[in-house]
Amino acid sequence: MKTLLRKDDVVIAIGGRSLGKRGKILRVMRDKGRALVEGIQLIKRHTKKSQLHPQGAIVEKEGSIHVSNLLLFCPACDKGVRVGAKRTAEGKRIRFCRKCKHEFDK
């Protein structure tokens, strides 16, 4: 699935149970159209006994969320915004805020 979101972008969740939360993208799964975001869509995993957890444990970690439920956070607008893409004079592709024209890739 085509998306303008990348690893280390700060995004805001606009859907799901994490509505309104902000976090940094840890991983983008383009083939599934999903992303892992820090602090968003937390799930609990029951783990077996191991050297790390001798008693076993309930580990809380990030689950994936669909990219349609995420908006890129614009520091100039101070909110989640739609993103556009354009080419510079040198031919480099950059992303920008559709509202205030703030450029994300400098």
C-alpha positions as CSV (number, residue, x, y, z in Angstrom):
1,M,0.0,0.0,0.0
2,K,1.3,3.4,-0.9
3,T,1.9,5.8,2.0
4,L,3.8,9.0,2.7
5,L,4.6,7.9,6.3
6,R,8.2,6.8,7.2
7,K,10.1,5.4,10.2
8,D,10.8,8.0,12.9
9,D,7.9,10.3,11.8
10,V,5.7,11.6,14.6
11,V,2.1,10.8,14.0
12,I,-1.3,11.2,15.7
13,A,-3.9,8.4,15.8
14,I,-7.3,9.5,14.4
15,G,-9.0,6.2,14.8
16,G,-9.1,3.0,16.9
17,R,-8.8,2.7,20.6
18,S,-5.7,5.0,20.7
19,L,-7.6,8.0,19.3
20,G,-5.8,11.3,19.8
21,K,-2.5,9.7,21.1
22,R,0.8,10.9,19.6
23,G,3.9,8.7,19.0
24,K,6.9,7.9,16.8
25,I,6.7,5.3,14.0
26,L,8.9,2.3,14.8
27,R,8.2,0.3,11.7
28,V,6.1,0.6,8.5
29,M,4.8,-2.6,6.9
30,R,4.0,-1.4,3.4
31,D,2.8,-4.8,2.2
32,K,0.0,-4.8,4.9
33,G,-0.6,-1.1,5.0
34,R,0.1,-1.0,8.7
35,A,2.6,0.6,11.1
36,L,4.0,0.1,14.6
37,V,3.8,3.3,16.6
38,E,5.4,3.9,20.0
39,G,2.7,4.0,22.7
40,I,-0.2,3.4,20.3
41,Q,-2.4,0.3,20.1
42,L,-0.7,-1.4,23.0
43,I,-1.5,-5.2,23.4
44,K,-0.7,-7.7,26.1
45,R,1.2,-10.9,25.3
46,H,1.4,-13.8,27.7
47,T,5.0,-15.2,27.5
48,K,6.3,-18.6,28.5
49,K,9.0,-19.1,31.1
50,S,12.4,-18.1,29.9
51,Q,15.8,-16.9,31.3
52,L,14.6,-13.3,30.9
53,H,11.2,-14.0,32.7
54,P,11.7,-17.1,35.0
55,Q,8.0,-17.0,36.1
56,G,6.6,-16.1,32.7
57,A,5.1,-12.7,32.2
58,I,2.4,-10.6,30.7
59,V,4.3,-8.2,28.3
60,E,2.8,-5.0,27.0
61,K,4.0,-4.1,23.5
62,E,2.9,-2.1,20.5
63,G,0.5,-3.7,18.0
64,S,0.1,-2.6,14.4
65,I,-2.4,0.1,13.4
66,H,-3.6,0.8,9.8
67,V,-2.0,3.8,8.2
68,S,-5.4,5.3,7.3
69,N,-5.8,5.8,11.1
70,L,-2.7,7.9,11.3
71,L,-1.9,11.6,10.4
72,L,1.6,13.1,10.3
73,F,2.1,15.6,13.1
74,C,3.0,19.1,11.8
75,P,5.1,21.1,14.4
76,A,4.1,24.4,12.7
77,C,0.3,23.7,12.8
78,D,0.7,21.8,16.1
79,K,-1.8,19.1,14.9
80,G,-2.1,16.1,12.6
81,V,-2.2,17.1,8.9
82,R,-2.6,15.7,5.5
83,V,0.7,15.4,3.6
84,G,1.6,16.2,0.0
85,A,4.8,15.4,-2.0
86,K,6.6,17.6,-4.5
87,R,10.0,17.7,-6.2
88,T,12.6,20.4,-5.5
89,A,14.7,22.1,-8.2
90,E,17.5,19.5,-7.6
91,G,14.9,16.7,-8.2
92,K,14.7,15.5,-4.6
93,R,11.2,14.5,-3.4
94,I,10.0,16.2,-0.2
95,R,6.9,15.9,1.8
96,F,5.0,19.0,3.0
97,C,2.0,20.0,5.1
98,R,-1.1,20.7,3.0
99,K,-2.2,23.4,5.4
100,C,0.8,25.6,6.1
101,K,3.3,24.2,3.5
102,H,5.8,23.2,6.2
103,E,8.5,20.9,4.6
104,F,9.2,17.7,6.5
105,D,12.3,16.4,4.6
106,K,15.0,19.1,4.5
